[in-house]
Amino acid sequence: MPTLYCLSLRLPFAVPAPADQQAGRFRVLPVRATTVLMAIAGSRFERGMNAVVGRVSRVRWFRALLLHPVVARPGYWFATLCGLIWGAVLSLGRIRPQGGVIVARKCPRWAFGRGGTTIGAVFLTRDALSAGILAHEAVHRAQWKRYGLALIPLYIAAGRNGLTNRFEIEAGLERGGYIR
């Protein structure tokens, strides 16, 4: 069972209770608007990212600077450019906008995690193109737009388990194929 860590990022939503995940049931816990629960995963890299995120979140002006649109938006553009390059090199299909994201389809399975990965505005996938998944990935695009490159350490610190990762919860676990 992962340990839970509180990080203040002012994102209001609910988190599934970890004890109920084992049994396959989900009880939604209310979370204060200023608190987000994040699971600490076991790898050294994830623990390091969690420590960095924890320290940065305590320095209010630094957090505000990193998440300010003037800083975050160029990070989003850079991530989108990297995603487009990655998709152009690896995709065997046509790269085109679809469902709120730019889809690079027919990528090799090693080029992304699970059914697909969104980098900036680009969704890298092999064949996961249902309307629900595209809506889920469009939320990830909005997260990239809001956080810029800060999304990378925040996402890693949130943990690998999609059922407890706050970014996956915000994007919708059902739409993303995490629960049915």
N, C-alpha and C positions, 0 to 999 in steps of 0.2 A: 504494500500500500504506500503510495507516495506521500511525502510530507507536504503540507500546504504552507505557502508563504504569501504574505499580504504585500501588495505593491499598489501604491496610490497612483492611478492614472486617470481617474474620473471617467470611467466608462460604466454606465449602469446596465447591467443585465444579470441574469441568473446563471448559476453554475450547478451541474448535476452533482449530487452528493456522492463522494467516493465510495462509501460503504455500500451503497445500493448498486453501484456499477458491477460489483462482483456477482451479484445475484441476477443481473440483467434488468433490474428495475431502476428507474430514474425518478428521484424525488428532487424537485427543484428547490434550491436554497435561495432565499432572498439575499442579495448582496448590496451593501450600502453603495451609493453612487461614487464614493471616493475610494472604494476598496475593490480590488480584483484578486481572486484567488488563483494562484499559479502553482502547478505541481513541479516539484524539484525532481528531476530525473537523476539517474545514477551516474552518468558519465562525468568525467572531470571537466570536460569542455562546457557541458551544460551547467554544472555547478559554478564554474568561473563566470559564465555569462549571467547567471542568476545573481552572483555577487556584484558584478558591474552594474546591472540593472538596479539592484537594491541601493547601491551607493548613489547612482545618478538620480534616482527617484527622490532621495532625501534632499538634494540640492535643487530647490525650487526654481531658481533662475536658470540653471543649466538645463533642467528638464523643459522649461518653457522655451528656451533657445532652440534645443534640438527638435522640438515638435512644432515650432513656428513654421507657417507655410513658406516663408522665404528660404528656410533651410530644408524643410521636408520636400517641397515640390521639385527642386533640382535633383534630389536623391531619387525621387519617383521617376523622373525623366531618364536619369542615368540607368536605373534598374530596368526600365522599359527598353532602352537601347541595348543593354546586355541581353535581355530576354529575346529581343528581335534577332540579334546576332546569333545567339545560341539556337534559336528556332530555325533561322535561315540555314545554318550549317548542318543541323541534324534532321530537320523535317523533310519527309519525302512527299508530303502533301502541300497543298496551296495554303499560304498564310493569309488569313482574312479575318475581318471583324465579324464576330458572331456573339450574340447574347451579352453585350456589354464588355467583352474582352477581345483581344486579338488572339486568335487561335492558331497555334502551330501544331498541326495534326500529323499523325504517323511518325512521331519521334520514337527512337529506340527506348525500350523500357528502362534502361539504366540512366536515361537523361532526366528523369523526374522521379519524385516520390509518389507512392500509392497510385491513384488513377491519373494524376496530373499535378502540376505545380504552376502557380502563378508567380511570375517575376515581373514586377511593375504592372503593366497593362497586358502582358503576354501570358497566355495559358498554354503550357507545353503538355501535350498528351499524346497518347497513341490513338485511342478511339472513344474516349469518354466525352461525349458531346450531347448528353441529354439536357433538356431545358433546366432541370433542377440543378445539375452540376454546374452549368454555365451561370445560373443565378448565384450559386454558392461562390464561384470563382469571381464574379463581379463584385461581391462583398470584399473579397481579398484584394481586388484592384483598388477599391475605395480605402482599404486599410493601408496599402502601399502609398496612396495619394496623401493620406493623413499623416503617416509616420515617416515616410521617406525611407532612407537607408537604416534608420533606427529600428525599423521593423525586423531586421535580421537578428540582432541580439535579443529583442523582445520576444520574438517567436521562438528562438532557441531556448530562452529562459522559461517560456511557458510550457515546455516539455514536448516529448515525442508522442505521447498518448493523445490522440485526437479527441477523446471523450473528456479530457480535462484541460486541453489547450484552449485558452480563452479566445483566441483568434478563430479557431474552428467552431467554437460554440457560438460566437457572434455571427459567423457566416452561415450557420445552420447545420446541425449535425445530420438531420434527415436528408436535406438537399445534397449534402456532400457525400452521402453514402456511408456515414459512420454508424448510424442506427436505422432500423427499418420500422 
